[in-house]
């Protein structure tokens, strides 16, 4: 049995306090999403919507978006920050005996 192409796409279901329901999204593939009070039902509906989006793109001869699983990441991020924040980070990094890059990397890892 072959795997569906739609299985490659990221699907997110999360609770929305504002809407008081679950919201299902497939970033990069479909705009908007599906919603409902039952998390499993929302996920199942989201899977159907992703399948339909993939089928539609194929029928129209349009390219499928690159999936997160297949996307290549360099590990480099160009980050613009205010000069004062850069100065504070450099001072903090110096105090800890780290480079600014290592300090930011450590802070990001702890944040997620």
VEXTOR-425922 format. One record per atom (N, C-alpha, C): chain; x, y negated, z negated; atom name; residue in three letters. Coordinates in pm, 1 decimal, padded with zeros to 6 digits. Example, Ala and Ser with C-alpha at 12.3 -4.5 7.8 and 13.67 -1.06 7.14 Angstrom:
! residues 2
R ch        X        Y        Z at  aa
R  A  01319.0  00569.0 -00780.0  N ALA
R  A  01230.0  00450.0 -00780.0 CA ALA
R  A  01320.0  00330.0 -00780.0  C ALA
R  A  01285.0  00225.0 -00708.0  N SER
R  A  01367.0  00106.0 -00714.0 CA SER
R  A  01290.0 -00003.0 -00787.0  C SER
! end
This chain:
! residues 112
R ch        X        Y        Z at  aa
R  A  00084.8  00118.7  00000.0  N UNK
R  A  00000.0  00000.0  00000.0 CA UNK
R  A  00088.6 -00124.0  00000.0  C UNK
R  A  00067.0 -00215.3  00093.2  N UNK
R  A  00150.5 -00334.3  00101.6 CA UNK
R  A  00099.7 -00442.7  00007.1  C UNK
R  A  00193.3 -00522.5 -00037.6  N UNK
R  A  00162.4 -00630.4 -00130.8 CA UNK
R  A  00103.1 -00747.9 -00054.1  C UNK
R  A  00002.7 -00811.9 -00112.7  N UNK
R  A -00057.5 -00929.9 -00051.6 CA UNK
R  A  00040.5 -01045.9 -00057.1  C UNK
R  A  00047.0 -01124.4  00048.7  N UNK
R  A  00132.0 -01244.2  00051.9 CA UNK
R  A  00088.6 -01343.8 -00056.1  C UNK
R  A -00039.9 -01346.9 -00085.8  N UNK
R  A -00089.9 -01441.7 -00185.7 CA UNK
R  A -00037.8 -01410.5 -00326.0  C UNK
R  A  00010.5 -01288.2 -00347.7  N UNK
R  A  00066.3 -01253.0 -00479.2 CA UNK
R  A  00195.3 -01328.7 -00508.6  C UNK
R  A  00258.3 -01383.9 -00404.4  N UNK
R  A  00384.4 -01457.1 -00422.2 CA UNK
R  A  00364.3 -01596.4 -00480.6  C UNK
R  A  00240.9 -01646.7 -00480.8  N UNK
R  A  00218.0 -01784.7 -00521.5 CA UNK
R  A  00187.6 -01798.7 -00669.7  C UNK
R  A  00245.2 -01902.9 -00727.6  N UNK
R  A  00225.9 -01935.9 -00868.3 CA UNK
R  A  00080.1 -01971.6 -00893.1  C UNK
R  A  00023.7 -01909.9 -00995.9  N UNK
R  A -00114.0 -01938.2 -01035.5 CA UNK
R  A -00112.8 -01976.0 -01183.2  C UNK
R  A -00173.5 -02089.1 -01215.7  N UNK
R  A -00174.5 -02138.5 -01352.7 CA UNK
R  A -00319.0 -02155.1 -01398.1  C UNK
R  A -00349.1 -02099.7 -01514.6  N UNK
R  A -00480.1 -02121.4 -01576.6 CA UNK
R  A -00453.6 -02178.6 -01714.8  C UNK
R  A -00509.2 -02295.9 -01741.7  N UNK
R  A -00487.9 -02358.5 -01871.6 CA UNK
R  A -00615.6 -02427.4 -01918.4  C UNK
R  A -00625.9 -02442.4 -02049.0  N UNK
R  A -00741.5 -02506.8 -02109.8 CA UNK
R  A -00730.2 -02657.6 -02093.9  C UNK
R  A -00838.8 -02721.7 -02056.6  N UNK
R  A -00843.5 -02867.0 -02045.5 CA UNK
R  A -00933.4 -02921.3 -02156.6  C UNK
R  A -00873.8 -02993.2 -02249.8  N UNK
R  A -00952.3 -03056.4 -02356.4 CA UNK
R  A -01050.3 -03156.9 -02297.8  C UNK
R  A -01003.2 -03231.5 -02200.1  N UNK
R  A -01086.0 -03335.3 -02139.3 CA UNK
R  A -01211.8 -03275.8 -02074.3  C UNK
R  A -01195.6 -03164.4 -02002.5  N UNK
R  A -01308.0 -03102.4 -01931.6 CA UNK
R  A -01377.6 -02994.5 -02013.8  C UNK
R  A -01316.0 -02954.1 -02125.2  N UNK
R  A -01369.6 -02848.2 -02211.6 CA UNK
R  A -01395.9 -02718.6 -02135.0  C UNK
R  A -01296.5 -02682.7 -02050.6  N UNK
R  A -01303.6 -02557.2 -01976.9 CA UNK
R  A -01163.4 -02521.1 -01928.8  C UNK
R  A -01151.1 -02399.7 -01876.1  N UNK
R  A -01024.2 -02356.9 -01816.8 CA UNK
R  A -01015.8 -02410.1 -01674.4  C UNK
R  A -00896.8 -02452.1 -01636.5  N UNK
R  A -00870.9 -02501.5 -01501.8 CA UNK
R  A -00766.2 -02409.6 -01439.3  C UNK
R  A -00794.1 -02360.7 -01319.7  N UNK
R  A -00700.3 -02276.0 -01246.8 CA UNK
R  A -00643.8 -02350.8 -01128.2  C UNK
R  A -00510.5 -02348.4 -01113.1  N UNK
R  A -00442.0 -02422.2 -01007.1 CA UNK
R  A -00337.6 -02333.7 -00940.5  C UNK
R  A -00307.6 -02365.3 -00814.9  N UNK
R  A -00198.8 -02300.9 -00741.8 CA UNK
R  A -00115.4 -02412.4 -00678.6  C UNK
R  A -00022.3 -02470.0 -00757.4  N UNK
R  A  00055.8 -02584.1 -00709.2 CA UNK
R  A  00128.1 -02553.3 -00578.3  C UNK
R  A  00122.3 -02649.7 -00487.0  N UNK
R  A  00190.8 -02635.4 -00359.9 CA UNK
R  A  00110.0 -02562.4 -00254.4  C UNK
R  A -00000.1 -02500.1 -00294.5  N UNK
R  A -00079.2 -02424.5 -00197.7 CA UNK
R  A -00219.0 -02482.5 -00181.4  C UNK
R  A -00289.7 -02504.5 -00293.0  N UNK
R  A -00424.2 -02559.4 -00282.4 CA UNK
R  A -00435.9 -02682.7 -00371.8  C UNK
R  A -00508.3 -02781.1 -00321.4  N UNK
R  A -00536.6 -02899.8 -00400.8 CA UNK
R  A -00658.5 -02869.1 -00486.2  C UNK
R  A -00666.8 -02929.4 -00601.2  N UNK
R  A -00779.1 -02901.6 -00690.0 CA UNK
R  A -00762.9 -02764.7 -00752.0  C UNK
R  A -00870.9 -02696.1 -00771.2  N UNK
R  A -00862.6 -02564.6 -00831.1 CA UNK
R  A -01000.2 -02512.6 -00866.0  C UNK
R  A -01003.0 -02417.9 -00955.1  N UNK
R  A -01129.1 -02360.9 -01001.5 CA UNK
R  A -01139.0 -02384.5 -01151.0  C UNK
R  A -01260.3 -02380.5 -01202.6  N UNK
R  A -01277.3 -02405.9 -01345.3 CA UNK
R  A -01392.1 -02322.2 -01400.4  C UNK
R  A -01389.0 -02301.8 -01531.4  N UNK
R  A -01495.1 -02228.1 -01597.8 CA UNK
R  A -01462.0 -02204.8 -01743.9  C UNK
R  A -01555.7 -02148.0 -01816.1  N UNK
R  A -01539.2 -02125.1 -01960.5 CA UNK
R  A -01465.2 -01995.3 -01992.5  C UNK
R  A -01459.2 -01901.6 -01897.0  N UNK
R  A -01396.2 -01771.7 -01920.3 CA UNK
R  A -01262.1 -01766.5 -01847.9  C UNK
R  A -01154.0 -01752.1 -01924.4  N UNK
R  A -01019.1 -01756.5 -01869.0 CA UNK
R  A -00996.6 -01648.9 -01762.1  C UNK
R  A -01040.6 -01527.1 -01787.8  N UNK
R  A -01019.6 -01417.9 -01691.6 CA UNK
R  A -01097.6 -01441.9 -01562.7  C UNK
R  A -01220.6 -01490.8 -01575.0  N UNK
R  A -01299.8 -01519.1 -01455.8 CA UNK
R  A -01236.4 -01630.3 -01373.4  C UNK
R  A -01184.4 -01731.8 -01441.2  N UNK
R  A -01117.3 -01841.9 -01370.9 CA UNK
R  A -00996.2 -01788.0 -01296.1  C UNK
R  A -00919.4 -01700.5 -01360.4  N UNK
R  A -00802.0 -01644.3 -01293.7 CA UNK
R  A -00843.3 -01562.6 -01171.4  C UNK
R  A -00947.0 -01480.2 -01185.5  N UNK
R  A -00993.7 -01400.2 -01072.3 CA UNK
R  A -01040.6 -01488.3 -00957.0  C UNK
R  A -01112.2 -01595.4 -00988.0  N UNK
R  A -01158.4 -01688.9 -00884.3 CA UNK
R  A -01039.0 -01760.1 -00820.1  C UNK
R  A -00940.1 -01792.7 -00901.3  N UNK
R  A -00819.5 -01857.5 -00849.0 CA UNK
R  A -00748.4 -01764.1 -00751.9  C UNK
R  A -00737.7 -01637.4 -00786.1  N UNK
R  A -00673.9 -01540.3 -00696.4 CA UNK
R  A -00746.9 -01533.7 -00563.1  C UNK
R  A -00879.1 -01534.8 -00566.4  N UNK
R  A -00958.8 -01533.6 -00443.1 CA UNK
R  A -00932.6 -01660.4 -00362.0  C UNK
R  A -00926.6 -01775.8 -00430.2  N UNK
R  A -00902.5 -01902.7 -00360.6 CA UNK
R  A -00764.6 -01903.7 -00294.9  C UNK
R  A -00664.6 -01848.2 -00362.5  N UNK
R  A -00529.8 -01840.8 -00305.9 CA UNK
R  A -00530.0 -01747.7 -00184.5  C UNK
R  A -00596.2 -01632.1 -00195.4  N UNK
R  A -00607.1 -01540.5 -00081.0 CA UNK
R  A -00669.2 -01611.5  00039.0  C UNK
R  A -00777.3 -01684.7  00014.5  N UNK
R  A -00846.7 -01755.6  00122.0 CA UNK
R  A -00758.3 -01863.4  00183.6  C UNK
R  A -00681.8 -01935.0  00100.3  N UNK
R  A -00592.8 -02039.8  00150.9 CA UNK
R  A -00484.3 -01980.0  00240.3  C UNK
R  A -00427.1 -01868.2  00198.5  N UNK
R  A -00323.7 -01801.2  00278.1 CA UNK
R  A -00383.6 -01754.7  00411.1  C UNK
R  A -00501.0 -01693.0  00407.5  N UNK
R  A -00566.8 -01646.1  00530.0 CA UNK
R  A -00597.6 -01761.9  00624.6  C UNK
R  A -00645.0 -01874.0  00569.4  N UNK
R  A -00677.4 -01990.3  00651.0 CA UNK
R  A -00552.7 -02045.8  00720.2  C UNK
R  A -00444.7 -02060.2  00646.0  N UNK
R  A -00320.8 -02111.0  00704.9 CA UNK
R  A -00272.6 -02019.1  00816.4  C UNK
R  A -00282.5 -01888.4  00795.1  N UNK
R  A -00240.0 -01791.9  00897.9 CA UNK
R  A -00328.6 -01802.0  01022.3  C UNK
R  A -00460.2 -01810.6  01001.3  N UNK
R  A -00553.0 -01821.4  01115.5 CA UNK
R  A -00524.7 -01946.4  01198.0  C UNK
R  A -00490.8 -02054.4  01128.9  N UNK
R  A -00463.4 -02180.8  01197.6 CA UNK
R  A -00321.6 -02186.6  01254.4  C UNK
R  A -00242.0 -02083.6  01228.3  N UNK
R  A -00105.1 -02080.5  01278.5 CA UNK
R  A -00012.6 -02177.1  01208.0  C UNK
R  A -00050.8 -02220.1  01088.5  N UNK
R  A  00031.3 -02313.8  01010.7 CA UNK
R  A  00126.0 -02235.6  00921.3  C UNK
R  A  00242.2 -02291.9  00893.4  N UNK
R  A  00338.8 -02220.6  00807.5 CA UNK
R  A  00291.0 -02215.0  00662.4  C UNK
R  A  00323.4 -02106.8  00596.4  N UNK
R  A  00292.2 -02093.5  00454.1 CA UNK
R  A  00395.9 -02170.5  00373.9  C UNK
R  A  00353.4 -02238.0  00265.9  N UNK
R  A  00449.7 -02308.8  00181.1 CA UNK
R  A  00548.7 -02210.6  00117.8  C UNK
R  A  00668.7 -02259.7  00089.8  N UNK
R  A  00769.4 -02178.9  00021.8 CA UNK
R  A  00720.4 -02151.4 -00120.1  C UNK
R  A  00731.4 -02027.3 -00163.6  N UNK
R  A  00686.4 -01990.8 -00297.8 CA UNK
R  A  00797.4 -02018.4 -00399.0  C UNK
R  A  00760.4 -02034.4 -00524.7  N UNK
R  A  00859.4 -02056.3 -00630.8 CA UNK
R  A  00955.9 -01938.3 -00639.8  C UNK
R  A  00906.0 -01817.4 -00617.2  N UNK
R  A  00989.7 -01697.9 -00626.8 CA UNK
R  A  01097.9 -01697.3 -00519.8  C UNK
R  A  01070.3 -01757.9 -00404.9  N UNK
R  A  01165.7 -01757.0 -00293.7 CA UNK
R  A  01247.1 -01885.8 -00282.5  C UNK
R  A  01208.0 -01987.3 -00357.8  N UNK
R  A  01276.0 -02116.2 -00350.7 CA UNK
R  A  01413.7 -02106.2 -00414.8  C UNK
R  A  01511.8 -02166.9 -00350.8  N UNK
R  A  01648.7 -02167.9 -00401.8 CA UNK
R  A  01672.2 -02297.1 -00479.5  C UNK
R  A  01731.6 -02284.0 -00597.4  N UNK
R  A  01762.4 -02399.8 -00680.9 CA UNK
R  A  01913.3 -02413.3 -00695.5  C UNK
R  A  01964.2 -02534.8 -00678.3  N UNK
R  A  02108.0 -02558.8 -00683.9 CA UNK
R  A  02160.3 -02570.0 -00826.6  C UNK
R  A  02072.6 -02606.0 -00920.3  N UNK
R  A  02117.4 -02630.1 -01056.5 CA UNK
R  A  02161.3 -02774.0 -01078.2  C UNK
R  A  02144.0 -02856.9 -00976.0  N UNK
R  A  02181.4 -02997.6 -00986.5 CA UNK
R  A  02056.0 -03083.4 -00979.2  C UNK
R  A  02050.9 -03184.2 -01065.8  N UNK
R  A  01939.5 -03278.6 -01066.8 CA UNK
R  A  01997.6 -03419.2 -01069.0  C UNK
R  A  01952.7 -03503.6 -00977.5  N UNK
R  A  01992.7 -03644.8 -00981.1 CA UNK
R  A  01890.4 -03716.2 -01069.4  C UNK
R  A  01935.4 -03767.4 -01180.2  N UNK
R  A  01845.8 -03826.8 -01278.6 CA UNK
R  A  01880.7 -03973.6 -01297.9  C UNK
R  A  01783.0 -04060.7 -01278.9  N UNK
R  A  01804.4 -04203.6 -01302.1 CA UNK
R  A  01743.4 -04240.3 -01436.7  C UNK
R  A  01824.2 -04303.2 -01520.2  N UNK
R  A  01778.4 -04345.3 -01652.2 CA UNK
R  A  01824.9 -04488.9 -01676.4  C UNK
R  A  01761.1 -04557.8 -01768.8  N UNK
R  A  01804.3 -04694.5 -01800.0 CA UNK
R  A  01947.9 -04694.4 -01854.9  C UNK
R  A  02026.1 -04797.4 -01821.7  N UNK
R  A  02164.7 -04805.2 -01868.6 CA UNK
R  A  02179.1 -04792.2 -02020.8  C UNK
R  A  02086.7 -04850.2 -02095.5  N UNK
R  A  02096.1 -04843.2 -02241.6 CA UNK
R  A  02081.3 -04698.8 -02290.4  C UNK
R  A  01989.7 -04623.6 -02230.2  N UNK
R  A  01973.4 -04483.0 -02266.5 CA UNK
R  A  02099.4 -04404.4 -02230.9  C UNK
R  A  02158.5 -04434.1 -02115.6  N UNK
R  A  02283.4 -04369.0 -02075.2 CA UNK
R  A  02392.9 -04394.6 -02179.5  C UNK
R  A  02399.3 -04517.7 -02227.3  N UNK
R  A  02499.0 -04554.7 -02328.0 CA UNK
R  A  02475.8 -04476.8 -02457.7  C UNK
R  A  02350.7 -04467.2 -02501.4  N UNK
R  A  02317.6 -04393.2 -02623.2 CA UNK
R  A  02352.0 -04245.2 -02606.7  C UNK
R  A  02316.9 -04187.5 -02491.6  N UNK
R  A  02348.7 -04046.5 -02465.9 CA UNK
R  A  02499.4 -04022.4 -02464.5  C UNK
R  A  02573.3 -04113.3 -02403.2  N UNK
R  A  02719.4 -04099.4 -02398.6 CA UNK
R  A  02778.3 -04104.7 -02539.5  C UNK
R  A  02726.2 -04194.8 -02623.1  N UNK
R  A  02773.5 -04202.9 -02761.2 CA UNK
R  A  02741.3 -04077.1 -02839.9  C UNK
R  A  02621.1 -04027.2 -02824.5  N UNK
R  A  02578.7 -03904.4 -02893.3 CA UNK
R  A  02662.7 -03785.8 -02846.2  C UNK
R  A  02686.9 -03777.3 -02715.1  N UNK
R  A  02768.3 -03668.4 -02660.4 CA UNK
R  A  02910.1 -03675.3 -02716.1  C UNK
R  A  02965.5 -03794.7 -02723.1  N UNK
R  A  03100.5 -03811.8 -02777.0 CA UNK
R  A  03107.1 -03765.5 -02921.9  C UNK
R  A  03005.8 -03803.9 -03001.3  N UNK
R  A  03001.1 -03763.6 -03142.2 CA UNK
R  A  02996.4 -03611.9 -03157.5  C UNK
R  A  02927.9 -03544.2 -03065.9  N UNK
R  A  02913.1 -03399.2 -03073.3 CA UNK
R  A  03023.4 -03324.1 -02998.5  C UNK
R  A  03116.4 -03400.4 -02937.0  N UNK
R  A  03226.3 -03337.0 -02865.0 CA UNK
R  A  03180.7 -03266.3 -02737.5  C UNK
R  A  03077.8 -03319.6 -02674.3  N UNK
R  A  03022.9 -03260.7 -02552.5 CA UNK
R  A  03026.1 -03363.1 -02440.2  C UNK
R  A  03007.8 -03313.6 -02317.0  N UNK
R  A  02985.1 -03405.2 -02205.6 CA UNK
R  A  02838.7 -03448.2 -02209.5  C UNK
R  A  02808.4 -03557.6 -02143.3  N UNK
R  A  02669.4 -03602.4 -02135.3 CA UNK
R  A  02585.3 -03493.1 -02069.5  C UNK
R  A  02639.0 -03428.8 -01967.2  N UNK
R  A  02568.4 -03321.2 -01897.7 CA UNK
R  A  02532.5 -03208.1 -01994.0  C UNK
R  A  02628.3 -03164.1 -02073.8  N UNK
R  A  02603.1 -03055.1 -02169.0 CA UNK
R  A  02501.9 -03096.5 -02275.9  C UNK
R  A  02510.7 -03219.9 -02321.3  N UNK
R  A  02415.6 -03269.3 -02420.8 CA UNK
R  A  02273.1 -03266.0 -02365.0  C UNK
R  A  02255.1 -03318.5 -02242.7  N UNK
R  A  02122.3 -03320.9 -02181.1 CA UNK
R  A  02073.4 -03178.7 -02154.7  C UNK
R  A  02161.7 -03091.8 -02107.7  N UNK
R  A  02124.3 -02952.5 -02083.3 CA UNK
R  A  02075.0 -02886.9 -02212.0  C UNK
R  A  02147.7 -02906.8 -02320.5  N UNK
R  A  02109.5 -02848.7 -02449.8 CA UNK
R  A  01973.6 -02903.1 -02496.1  C UNK
R  A  01953.7 -03035.0 -02482.7  N UNK
R  A  01827.4 -03096.6 -02524.1 CA UNK
R  A  01709.3 -03044.4 -02440.7  C UNK
R  A  01730.7 -03028.3 -02310.8  N UNK
R  A  01624.7 -02976.4 -02223.4 CA UNK
R  A  01589.4 -02831.8 -02258.1  C UNK
R  A  01692.0 -02749.9 -02282.7  N UNK
R  A  01666.0 -02610.4 -02319.3 CA UNK
R  A  01586.0 -02600.9 -02448.7  C UNK
R  A  01615.6 -02686.9 -02544.3  N UNK
R  A  01542.5 -02685.4 -02670.3 CA UNK
R  A  01399.5 -02735.9 -02652.4  C UNK
R  A  01380.5 -02827.1 -02557.9  N UNK
R  A  01248.6 -02886.4 -02536.1 CA UNK
R  A  01150.6 -02790.2 -02469.2  C UNK
R  A  01201.8 -02697.4 -02390.6  N UNK
R  A  01111.6 -02604.6 -02323.2 CA UNK
R  A  01120.1 -02473.0 -02393.7  C UNK
! end
